[in-house]
């Protein structure tokens, strides 16, 4: 199992265990290069986490997105 799949699975498990207000939660994980132009041309890795789900009581769509830096990182 690749580490991105592991992160995705962990996020979905955590939502299922600790957030009873959400149903049908799905997480998408993407790794992107992020260039810092002011800091001597450094390129870092940014992890984009997107969660889509529905509210349990009303079935209203729910979406959440967060980004965090994870570099240096080997994604093999």
Backbone as a printed PyTorch tensor [residue, N CA C, xyz], in Angstrom:
tensor([[[  0.8490,  -1.1770,   0.0000],
         [  0.0000,   0.0000,   0.0000],
         [  0.8950,   1.2400,   0.0000]],

        [[  0.6160,   2.1550,  -0.8900],
         [  1.3840,   3.3990,  -0.9540],
         [  1.0310,   4.2990,   0.2170]],

        [[  1.9360,   5.1880,   0.5670],
         [  1.7090,   6.0270,   1.7440],
         [  0.5270,   6.9600,   1.5360]],

        [[  0.2800,   7.4400,   0.2890],
         [ -0.8890,   8.2930,   0.0390],
         [ -2.1780,   7.5230,   0.3130]],

        [[ -2.2150,   6.2590,  -0.0910],
         [ -3.3860,   5.4290,   0.1840],
         [ -3.5530,   5.2150,   1.6820]],

        [[ -2.4440,   5.0670,   2.3780],
         [ -2.4770,   4.8900,   3.8270],
         [ -3.0260,   6.1390,   4.5170]],

        [[ -2.5880,   7.3190,   4.0790],
         [ -3.0950,   8.5770,   4.6460],
         [ -4.5850,   8.7100,   4.3620]],

        [[ -4.9930,   8.4210,   3.1420],
         [ -6.4040,   8.5080,   2.7690],
         [ -7.2490,   7.5790,   3.6380]],

        [[ -6.7960,   6.3490,   3.7910],
         [ -7.5170,   5.3700,   4.6050],
         [ -7.5930,   5.8330,   6.0600]],

        [[ -6.5160,   6.3790,   6.5840],
         [ -6.4890,   6.8470,   7.9730],
         [ -7.4520,   8.0030,   8.1960]],

        [[ -7.5060,   8.9390,   7.2520],
         [ -8.4280,  10.0730,   7.3700],
         [ -9.8700,   9.5770,   7.3490]],

        [[-10.1840,   8.6730,   6.4330],
         [-11.5450,   8.1440,   6.3460],
         [-11.9230,   7.3630,   7.6010]],

        [[-10.9860,   6.5930,   8.1490],
         [-11.2480,   5.8580,   9.3930],
         [-11.4820,   6.8070,  10.5550]],

        [[-10.6820,   7.8660,  10.6570],
         [-10.8260,   8.8300,  11.7470],
         [-12.1720,   9.5420,  11.6720]],

        [[-12.5970,   9.9020,  10.4740],
         [-13.9000,  10.5500,  10.3210],
         [-15.0050,   9.5900,  10.7370]],

        [[-14.9140,   8.3440,  10.3070],
         [-15.9190,   7.3510,  10.6810],
         [-15.9820,   7.1100,  12.1780]],

        [[-14.8320,   7.1480,  12.8430],
         [-14.7800,   6.8570,  14.2780],
         [-15.1490,   8.0540,  15.1440]],

        [[-14.7730,   9.2630,  14.7280],
         [-14.8860,  10.4170,  15.6160],
         [-15.8380,  11.5050,  15.1450]],

        [[-16.4550,  11.3540,  13.9860],
         [-17.3720,  12.3720,  13.4910],
         [-18.6900,  11.7390,  13.0680]],

        [[-19.5810,  11.4840,  14.0360],
         [-20.8470,  10.8080,  13.7280],
         [-21.8130,  11.6640,  12.9050]],

        [[-21.5530,  12.9520,  12.7810],
         [-22.4530,  13.8170,  12.0050],
         [-22.2820,  13.6350,  10.5010]],

        [[-21.2060,  12.9510,  10.0770],
         [-20.9380,  12.7880,   8.6500],
         [-21.1180,  11.3420,   8.2060]],

        [[-21.6520,  11.1720,   7.0010],
         [-21.7930,   9.8440,   6.3930],
         [-21.1900,   9.8910,   4.9920]],

        [[-20.8530,   8.7260,   4.4650],
         [-20.2790,   8.5880,   3.1200],
         [-19.0540,   9.4890,   2.9200]],

        [[-18.1950,   9.5210,   3.9130],
         [-16.9990,  10.3630,   3.8320],
         [-15.9690,   9.7430,   2.9010]],

        [[-15.4220,  10.5590,   2.0330],
         [-14.3510,  10.1460,   1.1330],
         [-13.2530,  11.2000,   1.1960]],

        [[-12.0240,  10.7370,   1.2630],
         [-10.8770,  11.6390,   1.3010],
         [-10.0650,  11.4860,   0.0240]],

        [[ -9.5830,  12.5930,  -0.4830],
         [ -8.6610,  12.5840,  -1.6140],
         [ -7.3700,  13.2500,  -1.1400]],

        [[ -6.2520,  12.6410,  -1.4900],
         [ -4.9400,  13.1330,  -1.0970],
         [ -4.1430,  13.4200,  -2.3670]],

        [[ -3.5400,  14.6020,  -2.4310],
         [ -2.6950,  14.9660,  -3.5700],
         [ -1.4110,  15.5980,  -3.0510]],

        [[ -0.3070,  15.2840,  -3.7010],
         [  0.9810,  15.8780,  -3.3610],
         [  1.3630,  16.8210,  -4.4920]],

        [[  1.6690,  18.0610,  -4.1290],
         [  2.0020,  19.0690,  -5.1340],
         [  3.3210,  19.7360,  -4.7880]],

        [[  4.0500,  20.1370,  -5.8190],
         [  5.2530,  20.9400,  -5.6080],
         [  4.8280,  22.3750,  -5.3470]],

        [[  5.4590,  22.9980,  -4.3850],
         [  5.1610,  24.3780,  -4.0310],
         [  6.4790,  25.1280,  -4.0070]],

        [[  6.6030,  26.1150,  -4.8670],
         [  7.8650,  26.8390,  -4.9950],
         [  7.8190,  28.1160,  -4.1710]],

        [[  8.8160,  28.2890,  -3.3200],
         [  8.9550,  29.5010,  -2.5250],
         [  9.9480,  30.4140,  -3.2320]],

        [[  9.4650,  31.4480,  -3.8710],
         [ 10.3280,  32.2980,  -4.6810],
         [ 11.2110,  33.2110,  -3.8440]],

        [[ 10.7830,  33.5800,  -2.6610],
         [ 11.5490,  34.5160,  -1.8410],
         [ 12.6410,  33.8500,  -1.0230]],

        [[ 12.6460,  32.5430,  -0.9520],
         [ 13.5990,  31.8360,  -0.0950],
         [ 14.5460,  31.0180,  -0.9750]],

        [[ 15.3730,  31.6980,  -1.7210],
         [ 16.3960,  31.0890,  -2.5800],
         [ 15.8740,  29.9110,  -3.4140]],

        [[ 14.7390,  30.1050,  -4.0490],
         [ 14.1610,  29.1550,  -5.0050],
         [ 14.0010,  27.7420,  -4.4600]],

        [[ 13.4350,  27.6040,  -3.2960],
         [ 13.2090,  26.2750,  -2.7230],
         [ 11.8840,  25.7070,  -3.2140]],

        [[ 11.8830,  24.4170,  -3.4540],
         [ 10.6480,  23.7230,  -3.8120],
         [ 10.3310,  22.7520,  -2.6880]],

        [[  9.1150,  22.8600,  -2.1810],
         [  8.6830,  21.9900,  -1.0980],
         [  7.4840,  21.1800,  -1.5780]],

        [[  7.1630,  20.1510,  -0.8460],
         [  5.9880,  19.3340,  -1.1580],
         [  4.8290,  19.7900,  -0.2780]],

        [[  3.6780,  19.9620,  -0.9050],
         [  2.4760,  20.3490,  -0.1740],
         [  1.4480,  19.2320,  -0.3100]],

        [[  0.9010,  18.8210,   0.7980],
         [ -0.1140,  17.7760,   0.8350],
         [ -1.4860,  18.4440,   0.8540]],

        [[ -2.3090,  18.1310,  -0.1340],
         [ -3.6730,  18.6550,  -0.2120],
         [ -4.6270,  17.5490,   0.2240]],

        [[ -5.4070,  17.8150,   1.2440],
         [ -6.3750,  16.8460,   1.7520],
         [ -7.7700,  17.4180,   1.5140]],

        [[ -8.5830,  16.6920,   0.7690],
         [ -9.9530,  17.1100,   0.4920],
         [-10.8930,  16.0160,   0.9840]],

        [[-11.8830,  16.4230,   1.7680],
         [-12.8690,  15.4790,   2.2980],
         [-14.2410,  15.8920,   1.7880]],

        [[-14.9660,  14.9360,   1.2210],
         [-16.3550,  15.1580,   0.8420],
         [-17.2030,  14.1360,   1.5840]],

        [[-18.3700,  14.5830,   2.0160],
         [-19.2610,  13.7140,   2.7870],
         [-20.6620,  14.3080,   2.7170]],

        [[-21.5490,  13.7530,   3.5200],
         [-22.9050,  14.2800,   3.6520],
         [-23.2460,  14.3440,   5.1350]],

        [[-24.0450,  15.3440,   5.4950],
         [-24.4950,  15.4460,   6.8760],
         [-25.5180,  14.3520,   7.1550]],

        [[-25.3630,  13.7030,   8.2950],
         [-26.1870,  12.5460,   8.6420],
         [-27.6770,  12.8800,   8.6830]],

        [[-28.0560,  13.9610,   9.3360],
         [-29.4870,  14.2620,   9.5320],
         [-30.1790,  14.7820,   8.2810]],

        [[-29.5000,  15.6110,   7.5050],
         [-30.1550,  16.2790,   6.3790],
         [-29.6800,  15.8040,   5.0100]],

        [[-28.6350,  14.9930,   4.9620],
         [-28.0230,  14.5260,   3.7190],
         [-27.4680,  15.6840,   2.8790]],

        [[-27.2280,  16.8100,   3.5320],
         [-26.6530,  17.9770,   2.8640],
         [-25.1750,  17.7150,   2.5590]],

        [[-24.7070,  18.1030,   1.3780],
         [-23.2950,  17.8830,   1.0410],
         [-22.3640,  18.6670,   1.9710]],

        [[-21.2130,  18.0750,   2.2620],
         [-20.2030,  18.6900,   3.1130],
         [-18.8580,  18.5490,   2.4160]],

        [[-18.0620,  19.6120,   2.4580],
         [-16.7250,  19.5620,   1.8620],
         [-15.7410,  20.2920,   2.7640]],

        [[-14.5190,  19.7770,   2.8160],
         [-13.4490,  20.3710,   3.6150],
         [-12.1480,  20.1850,   2.8630]],

        [[-11.3090,  21.2230,   2.8910],
         [-10.0020,  21.1160,   2.2470],
         [ -8.9560,  21.7540,   3.1440]],

        [[ -7.8040,  21.0930,   3.2420],
         [ -6.6860,  21.6160,   4.0260],
         [ -5.3840,  21.2990,   3.3030]],

        [[ -4.3960,  22.1310,   3.5350],
         [ -3.0670,  21.9370,   2.9530],
         [ -2.0350,  21.9740,   4.0620]],

        [[ -0.9880,  21.1510,   3.9070],
         [  0.1260,  21.2230,   4.8330],
         [  1.4010,  20.8350,   4.1090]],

        [[  2.4920,  21.4050,   4.5660],
         [  3.7880,  21.1210,   3.9600],
         [  4.3900,  19.8840,   4.5980]],

        [[  4.9440,  19.0000,   3.7570],
         [  5.5010,  17.7450,   4.2540],
         [  6.9290,  17.5030,   3.7820]],

        [[  7.5260,  18.4300,   3.0680],
         [  8.8770,  18.2220,   2.5380],
         [  9.9160,  18.4530,   3.6200]],

        [[ 11.0690,  17.8730,   3.5300],
         [ 11.5130,  16.9550,   2.4760],
         [ 10.8590,  15.5960,   2.6390]],

        [[ 10.5320,  14.9860,   1.5160],
         [  9.7740,  13.7500,   1.5430],
         [ 10.0780,  12.9450,   0.3000]],

        [[ 10.2380,  11.6720,   0.4690],
         [ 10.3600,  10.7640,  -0.6590],
         [  9.0190,  10.0800,  -0.8310]],

        [[  8.4260,  10.1670,  -2.0220],
         [  7.0810,   9.6270,  -2.2160],
         [  7.0880,   8.3030,  -2.9570]],

        [[  8.1740,   7.5820,  -2.9280],
         [  8.2480,   6.2730,  -3.5890],
         [  7.5470,   5.2090,  -2.7870]]])
